């Protein structure tokens, strides 16, 4: 209902991913976001990879909204890391096309020698 009557009016072209409804609260209970006292789910966002593994989650109380652009940025970052089989990592605030990091023992304690967010923007 929220997607059909609200989101489609707020986001040009609609939401670029699937959304599900859970009126009975079964999924909410499984993910730990069901509020038994109120009979509602807290606002939860879960990024689940193709293997069914939760890679990220965020749960907010109803008065605080989420930012769709941040969810999409994170999905793109997870996709890049998966595509490179972990050979690349995305630093904080990474956007597609920006520099990635090459994880390994030689990076421990030296990330700031390679990446400085103040210089990028």
Backbone as a printed PyTorch tensor [residue, N CA C, xyz], in Angstrom:
tensor([[[  0.8210,  -1.1820,   0.0000],
         [  0.0000,   0.0000,   0.0000],
         [  0.8740,   1.2590,   0.0000]],

        [[  1.8890,   1.2810,   0.8780],
         [  2.7730,   2.4470,   0.9720],
         [  3.4870,   2.6750,  -0.3540]],

        [[  3.9780,   1.6020,  -0.9720],
         [  4.6690,   1.7140,  -2.2470],
         [  3.7330,   2.2590,  -3.3250]],

        [[  2.5370,   1.6860,  -3.4300],
         [  1.6040,   2.0650,  -4.4870],
         [  1.0590,   3.4730,  -4.3290]],

        [[  0.8120,   3.9020,  -3.0980],
         [  0.1510,   5.1850,  -2.8740],
         [  1.0810,   6.3140,  -2.4590]],

        [[  2.2680,   6.0120,  -2.0030],
         [  3.1840,   7.0550,  -1.5450],
         [  4.4910,   7.0960,  -2.3370]],

        [[  5.2300,   5.9960,  -2.3280],
         [  6.5480,   5.9870,  -2.9630],
         [  6.5000,   6.3240,  -4.4460]],

        [[  5.5150,   5.7980,  -5.1420],
         [  5.4400,   6.0570,  -6.5840],
         [  5.2490,   7.5340,  -6.8800]],

        [[  4.7690,   8.2930,  -5.9180],
         [  4.6060,   9.7420,  -6.0900],
         [  5.8690,  10.5040,  -5.7040]],

        [[  6.7480,   9.8660,  -4.9320],
         [  7.9430,  10.5450,  -4.4300],
         [  9.2040,  10.2430,  -5.2340]],

        [[  9.2440,   9.1040,  -5.9350],
         [ 10.4550,   8.6850,  -6.6400],
         [ 10.1320,   8.5120,  -8.1190]],

        [[ 10.7080,   9.3770,  -8.9600],
         [ 10.4760,   9.2720, -10.4030],
         [ 10.8960,   7.9030, -10.9130]],

        [[ 10.0330,   7.2470, -11.6530],
         [ 10.3500,   5.9360, -12.2110],
         [ 10.1530,   4.7910, -11.2420]],

        [[  9.7630,   5.0860, -10.0100],
         [  9.5350,   4.0260,  -9.0240],
         [ 10.8120,   3.5680,  -8.3420]],

        [[ 10.6600,   2.6240,  -7.4520],
         [ 11.7830,   2.0770,  -6.6830],
         [ 12.4730,   1.0000,  -7.5160]],

        [[ 13.7990,   1.0520,  -7.6560],
         [ 14.5110,   0.1120,  -8.5340],
         [ 14.8060,  -1.2530,  -7.9020]],

        [[ 14.0270,  -1.6630,  -6.9100],
         [ 14.1990,  -2.9750,  -6.3060],
         [ 12.8570,  -3.4430,  -5.7710]],

        [[ 12.7510,  -4.7140,  -5.4800],
         [ 11.5030,  -5.2940,  -5.0040],
         [ 11.2470,  -4.9570,  -3.5450]],

        [[  9.9920,  -4.7320,  -3.2370],
         [  9.5730,  -4.5140,  -1.8560],
         [  8.4960,  -5.5480,  -1.5500]],

        [[  8.3590,  -5.9050,  -0.3000],
         [  7.3570,  -6.8960,   0.0930],
         [  6.5280,  -6.3490,   1.2500]],

        [[  5.3030,  -6.8380,   1.3580],
         [  4.4410,  -6.4990,   2.4800],
         [  4.3810,  -7.6970,   3.4260]],

        [[  4.2300,  -7.4240,   4.7100],
         [  4.2180,  -8.4870,   5.7160],
         [  3.1850,  -8.1560,   6.7870]],

        [[  1.9260,  -8.1190,   6.4120],
         [  0.8740,  -7.7040,   7.3340],
         [  0.7720,  -8.6060,   8.5620]],

        [[  1.0740,  -9.8830,   8.4280],
         [  0.9990, -10.8080,   9.5670],
         [  2.2150, -10.7070,  10.4810]],

        [[  3.2910, -10.0630,  10.0200],
         [  4.4810,  -9.8960,  10.8390],
         [  5.4230, -11.0870,  10.8590]],

        [[  5.2190, -12.0590,   9.9950],
         [  6.0760, -13.2500,  10.0010],
         [  7.5210, -12.9370,   9.6450]],

        [[  7.7200, -12.1380,   8.6080],
         [  9.0860, -11.7760,   8.2090],
         [  9.6920, -10.8480,   9.2560]],

        [[  8.8920,  -9.9260,   9.7490],
         [  9.3690,  -9.0150,  10.7920],
         [  9.8500,  -9.7480,  12.0300]],

        [[  9.1410, -10.7900,  12.4080],
         [  9.5750, -11.6010,  13.5580],
         [ 10.8930, -12.3060,  13.2440]],

        [[ 11.0030, -12.8620,  12.0400],
         [ 12.2210, -13.5830,  11.6530],
         [ 13.4440, -12.6660,  11.6490]],

        [[ 13.2460, -11.4050,  11.2970],
         [ 14.3650, -10.4640,  11.2280],
         [ 14.5040,  -9.6060,  12.4860]],

        [[ 13.6520,  -9.8520,  13.4620],
         [ 13.7700,  -9.1420,  14.7300],
         [ 13.2940,  -7.7050,  14.7110]],

        [[ 12.3860,  -7.3450,  13.8130],
         [ 11.9090,  -5.9700,  13.7490],
         [ 10.4140,  -5.8490,  14.0430]],

        [[  9.7840,  -6.9320,  14.4840],
         [  8.3560,  -6.9090,  14.7900],
         [  8.1490,  -6.4060,  16.2150]],

        [[  7.3110,  -5.3980,  16.3730],
         [  6.9710,  -4.8620,  17.6980],
         [  5.6550,  -5.5020,  18.1260]],

        [[  5.7330,  -6.4850,  19.0150],
         [  4.5580,  -7.2320,  19.4680],
         [  3.5210,  -6.3200,  20.1190]],

        [[  3.9810,  -5.3430,  20.8960],
         [  3.0540,  -4.4640,  21.6160],
         [  2.2010,  -3.6200,  20.6700]],

        [[  2.8060,  -3.1370,  19.5950],
         [  2.0840,  -2.2790,  18.6660],
         [  1.5220,  -3.0410,  17.4710]],

        [[  2.0060,  -4.2680,  17.2510],
         [  1.5510,  -5.0470,  16.1020],
         [  2.0200,  -4.4840,  14.7800]],

        [[  3.2240,  -3.8970,  14.7960],
         [  3.8000,  -3.3260,  13.5740],
         [  5.2720,  -3.6970,  13.4830]],

        [[  5.8340,  -3.5270,  12.3060],
         [  7.2730,  -3.7200,  12.1240],
         [  7.9700,  -2.3780,  12.2240]],

        [[  9.1360,  -2.3780,  12.8540],
         [  9.9840,  -1.1960,  12.8230],
         [ 10.5200,  -1.0600,  11.4060]],

        [[ 10.9520,   0.1070,  11.0460],
         [ 11.4790,   0.3120,   9.6990],
         [ 12.8390,  -0.3640,   9.5850]],

        [[ 12.8920,  -1.3840,   8.7740],
         [ 14.1300,  -2.1260,   8.6060],
         [ 14.5380,  -2.1890,   7.1450]],

        [[ 15.8310,  -2.1240,   6.9280],
         [ 16.3840,  -2.2740,   5.5840],
         [ 17.4450,  -3.3500,   5.6880]],

        [[ 17.3070,  -4.3830,   4.8590],
         [ 18.2400,  -5.4960,   4.8710],
         [ 18.7660,  -5.6930,   3.4550]],

        [[ 20.0710,  -5.6870,   3.2890],
         [ 20.6730,  -5.9830,   1.9940],
         [ 21.1320,  -7.4320,   2.0600]],

        [[ 20.5170,  -8.2540,   1.2090],
         [ 20.7620,  -9.6950,   1.2130],
         [ 21.4060, -10.0680,  -0.1130]],

        [[ 22.5450, -10.7530,  -0.0600],
         [ 23.2580, -11.0970,  -1.2990],
         [ 22.5920, -12.2840,  -2.0010]],

        [[ 23.0300, -12.5890,  -3.2150],
         [ 22.4260, -13.6910,  -3.9690],
         [ 22.5110, -15.0520,  -3.2740]],

        [[ 23.4120, -15.1880,  -2.2980],
         [ 23.5260, -16.4410,  -1.5480],
         [ 22.6060, -16.4710,  -0.3380]],

        [[ 21.8220, -15.4020,  -0.1390],
         [ 20.8970, -15.3410,   0.9850],
         [ 21.5280, -14.8630,   2.2790]],

        [[ 22.7110, -14.2850,   2.2170],
         [ 23.4210, -13.8140,   3.4010],
         [ 23.1500, -12.3150,   3.5880]],

        [[ 22.7420, -11.9360,   4.7940],
         [ 22.5430, -10.5120,   5.0860],
         [ 23.9060,  -9.8360,   5.1190]],

        [[ 24.0960,  -8.8620,   4.2290],
         [ 25.3500,  -8.1180,   4.1780],
         [ 25.2740,  -6.8080,   4.9470]],

        [[ 24.0550,  -6.2630,   5.0820],
         [ 23.8770,  -5.0080,   5.8140],
         [ 22.4540,  -4.9370,   6.3240]],

        [[ 22.2840,  -4.2370,   7.4370],
         [ 20.9410,  -4.0120,   7.9520],
         [ 20.9160,  -2.7150,   8.7310]],

        [[ 19.7520,  -2.1050,   8.7090],
         [ 19.5470,  -0.8680,   9.4400],
         [ 18.1140,  -0.8940,   9.9500]],

        [[ 17.9200,  -0.6120,  11.2150],
         [ 16.5890,  -0.5850,  11.8020],
         [ 16.4180,   0.7720,  12.4800]],

        [[ 15.3380,   1.4440,  12.1090],
         [ 15.0610,   2.7690,  12.6540],
         [ 13.6680,   2.8050,  13.2690]],

        [[ 13.4780,   3.6460,  14.2600],
         [ 12.1410,   3.8320,  14.8120],
         [ 11.3220,   4.6580,  13.8170]],

        [[  9.9940,   4.5280,  13.8510],
         [  9.1480,   5.1690,  12.8420],
         [  9.3590,   6.6640,  12.5960]],

        [[  9.7160,   7.4890,  13.5900],
         [  9.8380,   8.9160,  13.2840],
         [ 11.0470,   9.2850,  12.4170]],

        [[ 11.9870,   8.3650,  12.2320],
         [ 13.2050,   8.6820,  11.4730],
         [ 13.1640,   7.9850,  10.1230]],

        [[ 13.2770,   8.7540,   9.0610],
         [ 13.2440,   8.1960,   7.7140],
         [ 14.6000,   7.7210,   7.2460]],

        [[ 14.5780,   6.9680,   6.1700],
         [ 15.8080,   6.4760,   5.5640],
         [ 16.0850,   7.2430,   4.2850]],

        [[ 17.2810,   7.0920,   3.7380],
         [ 17.6500,   7.7730,   2.5060],
         [ 17.8690,   6.7300,   1.4230]],

        [[ 17.0100,   6.7260,   0.4340],
         [ 17.0630,   5.7460,  -0.6340],
         [ 18.4130,   5.7690,  -1.3610]],

        [[ 18.9520,   6.9540,  -1.5900],
         [ 20.2330,   7.0590,  -2.3060],
         [ 21.3390,   6.3210,  -1.5650]],

        [[ 21.3160,   6.3290,  -0.2390],
         [ 22.3390,   5.6190,   0.5370],
         [ 22.1720,   4.1170,   0.3960]],

        [[ 20.9380,   3.6450,   0.3690],
         [ 20.7060,   2.2070,   0.1610],
         [ 21.2350,   1.7710,  -1.1910]],

        [[ 20.9530,   2.5500,  -2.2190],
         [ 21.4140,   2.2120,  -3.5690],
         [ 22.9420,   2.2610,  -3.6390]],

        [[ 23.5530,   3.2650,  -2.9890],
         [ 25.0250,   3.3580,  -2.9610],
         [ 25.6180,   2.1110,  -2.3220]],

        [[ 25.0380,   1.6740,  -1.2140],
         [ 25.5550,   0.4900,  -0.5430],
         [ 25.3680,  -0.7640,  -1.3950]],

        [[ 24.2350,  -0.8910,  -2.0480],
         [ 24.0150,  -2.0530,  -2.9220],
         [ 25.0760,  -2.0840,  -4.0200]],

        [[ 25.3640,  -0.9430,  -4.6260],
         [ 26.3960,  -0.8880,  -5.6740],
         [ 27.7730,  -1.2420,  -5.1180]],

        [[ 28.0500,  -0.8120,  -3.8940],
         [ 29.3350,  -1.1510,  -3.2720],
         [ 29.4320,  -2.6540,  -3.0230]],

        [[ 28.3630,  -3.2560,  -2.5000],
         [ 28.3680,  -4.7050,  -2.2810],
         [ 28.5010,  -5.4560,  -3.6030]],

        [[ 27.8660,  -4.9640,  -4.6490],
         [ 27.9640,  -5.6130,  -5.9580],
         [ 29.3950,  -5.5610,  -6.4800]],

        [[ 30.0720,  -4.4270,  -6.3080],
         [ 31.4570,  -4.3110,  -6.7690],
         [ 32.3640,  -5.2600,  -5.9990]],

        [[ 32.2190,  -5.2890,  -4.6850],
         [ 33.0500,  -6.1770,  -3.8600],
         [ 32.8160,  -7.6270,  -4.2600]],

        [[ 31.5640,  -7.9810,  -4.4910],
         [ 31.2400,  -9.3560,  -4.8970],
         [ 31.8220,  -9.6660,  -6.2770]],

        [[ 31.6970,  -8.7280,  -7.2100],
         [ 32.1950,  -8.9420,  -8.5730],
         [ 33.7150,  -9.1280,  -8.5940]],

        [[ 34.4220,  -8.4630,  -7.6670],
         [ 35.8830,  -8.5860,  -7.6190],
         [ 36.3270,  -9.6870,  -6.6620]],

        [[ 35.3430, -10.4460,  -6.1330],
         [ 35.6270, -11.5280,  -5.1920],
         [ 36.4550, -11.0470,  -4.0000]],

        [[ 36.1970,  -9.8160,  -3.5570],
         [ 36.8750,  -9.2680,  -2.3900],
         [ 38.2380,  -8.6770,  -2.6760]],

        [[ 38.6430,  -8.6230,  -3.9380],
         [ 39.9410,  -8.0390,  -4.2740],
         [ 39.9050,  -6.5160,  -4.1490]],

        [[ 38.7080,  -5.9410,  -4.1300],
         [ 38.5540,  -4.5010,  -3.9390],
         [ 37.5880,  -4.2650,  -2.7970]],

        [[ 37.8390,  -3.2070,  -2.0420],
         [ 36.9570,  -2.7900,  -0.9580],
         [ 36.6040,  -1.3310,  -1.1890]],

        [[ 35.4280,  -0.9370,  -0.7160],
         [ 34.9960,   0.4420,  -0.9110],
         [ 35.1520,   1.2060,   0.3920]],

        [[ 35.8670,   2.3210,   0.3800],
         [ 36.0220,   3.1090,   1.5970],
         [ 34.7240,   3.8290,   1.9580]],

        [[ 34.6840,   4.4220,   3.1280],
         [ 33.5030,   5.1460,   3.6070],
         [ 33.0760,   6.1940,   2.5870]],

        [[ 31.7730,   6.2310,   2.3140],
         [ 31.2340,   7.2220,   1.3940],
         [ 31.5290,   6.9500,  -0.0720]],

        [[ 32.1110,   5.8020,  -0.3880],
         [ 32.4620,   5.4670,  -1.7700],
         [ 31.2680,   5.6040,  -2.6930]],

        [[ 31.5180,   6.1320,  -3.8790],
         [ 30.5250,   6.2250,  -4.9500],
         [ 31.0970,   5.5080,  -6.1690]],

        [[ 30.2220,   4.9350,  -7.0250],
         [ 30.7070,   4.2540,  -8.2300],
         [ 31.6300,   5.1660,  -9.0430]],

        [[ 32.7390,   4.5980,  -9.4950],
         [ 33.7280,   5.3390, -10.2650],
         [ 34.8510,   5.9070,  -9.4250]],

        [[ 34.6620,   5.9540,  -8.1020],
         [ 35.7160,   6.4650,  -7.2350],
         [ 36.7150,   5.3600,  -6.9110]],

        [[ 37.8050,   5.7590,  -6.3280],
         [ 38.8910,   4.8570,  -5.9530],
         [ 38.4150,   3.7820,  -4.9780]],

        [[ 38.9130,   2.5790,  -5.1660],
         [ 38.6620,   1.4890,  -4.2230],
         [ 39.9740,   1.1450,  -3.5340]],

        [[ 39.8810,   0.3320,  -2.5180],
         [ 41.0640,  -0.1170,  -1.7990],
         [ 41.3250,  -1.5750,  -2.1240]],

        [[ 42.5750,  -1.9740,  -2.0960],
         [ 42.9770,  -3.3640,  -2.3210],
         [ 43.3470,  -3.9540,  -0.9660]],

        [[ 42.4100,  -4.6980,  -0.3320],
         [ 42.6830,  -5.1970,   1.0200],
         [ 43.8260,  -6.2000,   1.0620]],

        [[ 44.5150,  -6.2070,   2.1710],
         [ 45.6130,  -7.1490,   2.3760],
         [ 46.4370,  -6.7260,   3.5640]],

        [[ 47.3710,  -7.5650,   3.9720],
         [ 48.1880,  -7.2620,   5.1540],
         [ 48.9710,  -5.9580,   5.0210]],

        [[ 49.3510,  -5.5850,   3.8010],
         [ 50.1370,  -4.3620,   3.6100],
         [ 49.3050,  -3.0910,   3.8340]],

        [[ 47.9660,  -3.2150,   3.9310],
         [ 47.1050,  -2.0540,   4.1550],
         [ 46.8460,  -1.8040,   5.6430]],

        [[ 47.1400,  -2.7720,   6.4940],
         [ 46.8380,  -2.6390,   7.9230],
         [ 47.5790,  -1.4370,   8.5000]],

        [[ 46.8190,  -0.5080,   9.0470],
         [ 47.3940,   0.6920,   9.6430],
         [ 47.9170,   1.7010,   8.6490]],

        [[ 47.6860,   1.4870,   7.3470],
         [ 48.2320,   2.4010,   6.3350],
         [ 47.1700,   2.9090,   5.3560]],

        [[ 45.8890,   2.7200,   5.6890],
         [ 44.8420,   3.1410,   4.7630],
         [ 44.9490,   4.6280,   4.4590]],

        [[ 45.2500,   5.4470,   5.4540],
         [ 45.3150,   6.8900,   5.2360],
         [ 46.4680,   7.2970,   4.3240]],

        [[ 47.4440,   6.4310,   4.1430],
         [ 48.5070,   6.7360,   3.1780],
         [ 47.9920,   6.6130,   1.7440]],

        [[ 46.9540,   5.7870,   1.5810],
         [ 46.4050,   5.5270,   0.2450],
         [ 45.1450,   6.3450,  -0.0200]],

        [[ 44.2960,   6.4820,   0.9790],
         [ 42.9870,   7.0970,   0.7900],
         [ 42.7510,   8.1620,   1.8250]],

        [[ 42.4270,   9.3560,   1.3600],
         [ 42.0980,  10.4660,   2.2400],
         [ 40.8330,  11.1220,   1.6860]],

        [[ 39.6830,  10.9510,   2.3530],
         [ 38.4330,  11.4830,   1.8220],
         [ 38.4160,  12.9980,   1.6730]],

        [[ 39.2210,  13.7160,   2.4260],
         [ 39.2520,  15.1780,   2.3150],
         [ 39.8160,  15.6090,   0.9520]],

        [[ 40.6690,  14.7780,   0.3620],
         [ 41.2830,  15.1260,  -0.9180],
         [ 40.3810,  14.7630,  -2.0940]],

        [[ 39.4280,  13.8410,  -1.9080],
         [ 38.6130,  13.3690,  -3.0250],
         [ 37.5200,  14.3350,  -3.4370]],

        [[ 36.9260,  15.0390,  -2.5370],
         [ 35.7240,  15.8280,  -2.8730],
         [ 36.0240,  17.2710,  -3.0740]]])
